[in-house]
């Protein structure tokens, strides 16, 4: 499955997956074949950071 390109849709989709399907960002990236650094950079560019403690971007 392709993740959305729109930053806000990407943020929402990734957080939903992290909440409902994956226990970590590494697990999500591995399963969806997504480059973690690229994903984090896309979301960092619009002000979101990943919290491993909370397993979500905010």
Long-range contacts (C-beta under 8 A, 24 or more apart in sequence): 1-32, 3-32, 3-34, 3-39, 7-42, 7-43, 7-45, 7-46, 8-46, 10-39, 10-42, 10-43, 11-43, 11-46, 11-48, 11-57, 14-39, 14-43, 14-57, 15-56, 15-57, 18-55, 18-56, 18-57, 19-55, 19-56, 22-55, 23-55, 24-52, 24-55, 25-50, 25-52, 25-55
